[in-house]
Amino acid sequence: MTHALSRKLAGAACIAGGALRLVAPSAQDLEPEAAQLVYLTVDALLLLGLVGLYGLSADWLGRLGLAGFAVAVVAICIIRSQGAVGAWAYPVGSGLLGAAMAVIGGLGLRRRVHGRLAPAAWITAFAVGAIASALASGVMMMAAGIIFGLGFVFAGCSLLAPPRDQRPTEA
């Protein structure tokens, strides 16, 4: 697979997963099985986008980025295991995922790759989620999820944009 195709597939998965994450709160209105299918689709797309994003960024993410990526993958598995292990899995998994993406976002801001919007969104989502947890605010938690999803949409857009060295320069 070519580098360009990898970027396109990862970008598409990030955008689709992030966009579905934006509307995921409305899945509560569906039948339980249908809602779970929506959540599974969101998590699968985010996981595919994350794998592609990491694969394309591993060289500059370093060890800390690898740790963030590994924690993010495990966190998605914990979130998906909620039905088998109990209600504790979602808040623990989402907190770990938020922290992992904040780490990856911080590294992205420091290295100035994948734009600034995606990293800033992941860091903001983690901060809003932490405050929401402390205040037990459902509205703030929903906002954190929306900001988190936007981070993936922004990352996907960045992946679909031409690489910096191929962008036209202004005259």
C-alpha positions as CSV (number, residue, x, y, z in Angstrom):
1,M,0.0,0.0,0.0
2,T,1.3,3.4,-0.9
3,H,1.9,6.2,1.6
4,A,-0.7,8.3,-0.2
5,L,-3.4,5.6,0.0
6,S,-2.6,5.0,3.7
7,R,-3.1,8.7,4.4
8,K,-6.4,8.7,2.5
9,L,-7.8,5.6,4.3
10,A,-6.7,6.8,7.7
11,G,-8.1,10.2,7.0
12,A,-11.4,8.8,5.9
13,A,-11.7,6.5,9.0
14,C,-10.8,9.5,11.2
15,I,-13.5,11.7,9.6
16,A,-16.2,9.0,9.6
17,G,-15.5,7.9,13.2
18,G,-15.3,11.5,14.4
19,A,-18.4,12.5,12.6
20,L,-20.3,9.6,13.9
21,R,-19.0,10.4,17.4
22,L,-20.6,13.8,17.1
23,V,-24.0,12.3,16.6
24,A,-23.5,9.3,18.9
25,P,-25.5,10.9,21.8
26,S,-28.6,10.6,19.7
27,A,-28.2,6.8,19.5
28,Q,-29.7,6.7,23.0
29,D,-33.1,7.1,21.3
30,L,-32.6,3.9,19.4
31,E,-33.4,0.3,20.5
32,P,-30.5,-1.0,22.7
33,E,-29.2,-3.3,20.0
34,A,-29.2,-0.6,17.3
35,A,-27.5,1.8,19.7
36,Q,-24.8,-0.7,20.4
37,L,-24.2,-1.2,16.7
38,V,-23.8,2.6,16.3
39,Y,-21.3,2.7,19.2
40,L,-19.4,-0.3,17.8
41,T,-19.2,1.4,14.4
42,V,-17.9,4.6,16.0
43,D,-15.2,2.7,18.0
44,A,-14.1,0.6,15.1
45,L,-13.7,3.6,12.8
46,L,-11.9,5.6,15.5
47,L,-9.6,2.6,16.1
48,L,-8.8,2.2,12.4
49,G,-8.2,6.0,12.2
50,L,-6.0,5.8,15.2
51,V,-3.9,2.9,13.8
52,G,-3.5,4.8,10.5
53,L,-2.6,8.0,12.3
54,Y,-0.1,6.3,14.5
55,G,1.4,4.4,11.6
56,L,1.9,7.6,9.6
57,S,3.3,9.4,12.6
58,A,5.3,6.9,14.5
59,D,8.6,8.3,13.5
60,W,8.0,11.7,15.3
61,L,5.8,10.4,18.1
62,G,8.6,8.5,19.8
63,R,8.3,6.4,22.9
64,L,5.8,8.7,24.6
65,G,3.6,8.6,21.5
66,L,3.9,4.8,21.4
67,A,2.7,4.6,25.0
68,G,-0.2,7.0,24.2
69,F,-1.1,4.9,21.2
70,A,-1.0,1.6,23.2
71,V,-3.1,3.1,26.0
72,A,-5.6,4.4,23.5
73,V,-6.0,1.0,21.9
74,V,-6.4,-0.7,25.3
75,A,-8.9,2.1,26.3
76,I,-11.1,1.4,23.3
77,C,-11.0,-2.3,24.2
78,I,-12.1,-1.5,27.7
79,I,-14.9,0.7,26.4
80,R,-16.1,-2.1,24.1
81,S,-16.0,-4.6,27.0
82,Q,-18.5,-2.7,29.1
83,G,-21.3,-5.3,28.6
84,A,-19.1,-8.1,29.8
85,V,-17.2,-6.5,32.7
86,G,-19.6,-3.9,34.0
87,A,-20.6,-0.2,33.9
88,W,-17.2,0.9,35.3
89,A,-15.6,0.1,31.9
90,Y,-16.9,3.1,30.0
91,P,-15.8,5.9,32.4
92,V,-12.4,4.2,32.9
93,G,-11.9,3.5,29.2
94,S,-13.0,7.0,28.1
95,G,-10.8,8.7,30.7
96,L,-7.8,6.6,29.5
97,L,-8.6,7.3,25.9
98,G,-8.9,11.0,26.6
99,A,-5.6,11.1,28.4
100,A,-3.9,9.1,25.6
101,M,-5.2,11.3,22.9
102,A,-4.1,14.4,24.9
103,V,-0.6,13.0,25.0
104,I,-0.6,12.4,21.3
105,G,-2.1,15.8,20.8
106,G,0.6,17.5,22.9
107,L,3.3,15.8,20.9
108,G,1.5,16.9,17.7
109,L,1.4,20.5,18.9
110,R,5.0,20.4,19.9
111,R,6.1,18.9,16.5
112,R,3.6,21.0,14.5
113,V,2.2,18.1,12.5
114,H,-1.4,17.2,11.6
115,G,-2.3,20.9,12.0
116,R,-3.2,22.4,15.4
117,L,-6.9,21.8,15.5
118,A,-6.9,18.1,16.1
119,P,-4.3,18.2,18.9
120,A,-6.0,21.2,20.5
121,A,-9.3,19.4,20.4
122,W,-8.0,16.3,22.0
123,I,-6.3,18.2,24.8
124,T,-9.5,20.3,25.3
125,A,-11.7,17.3,25.3
126,F,-9.6,15.7,28.0
127,A,-9.7,18.8,30.2
128,V,-13.4,19.2,29.7
129,G,-14.0,15.5,30.4
130,A,-11.9,15.7,33.6
131,I,-13.9,18.7,34.9
132,A,-17.1,17.0,33.9
133,S,-16.2,14.0,35.9
134,A,-15.3,16.1,38.9
135,L,-18.6,18.0,38.7
136,A,-20.6,15.0,37.6
137,S,-21.9,17.1,34.7
138,G,-23.6,15.1,32.0
139,V,-23.8,18.1,29.7
140,M,-20.0,18.8,30.0
141,M,-19.3,15.1,29.4
142,M,-21.4,15.2,26.2
143,A,-19.4,18.4,25.2
144,A,-16.1,16.5,25.9
145,G,-17.3,13.7,23.6
146,I,-18.2,16.1,20.8
147,I,-14.9,18.0,21.1
148,F,-13.1,14.6,21.0
149,G,-15.0,13.6,17.9
150,L,-14.1,16.9,16.3
151,G,-10.4,16.1,17.0
152,F,-10.7,13.1,14.8
153,V,-12.5,15.0,12.0
154,F,-9.7,17.6,12.1
155,A,-7.1,14.9,12.1
156,G,-8.7,13.2,9.1
157,C,-8.9,16.5,7.2
158,S,-5.2,17.0,7.9
159,L,-4.4,13.6,6.6
160,L,-6.4,14.2,3.4
161,A,-4.7,17.5,2.8
162,P,-1.6,17.5,0.6
163,P,1.6,17.0,2.7
164,R,3.3,20.3,3.5
165,D,6.1,19.7,1.1
166,Q,3.6,19.2,-1.7
167,R,1.4,22.2,-1.0
168,P,1.6,25.1,-3.5
169,T,3.5,28.1,-2.2
170,E,2.2,31.6,-2.5
171,A,4.0,33.9,-5.0
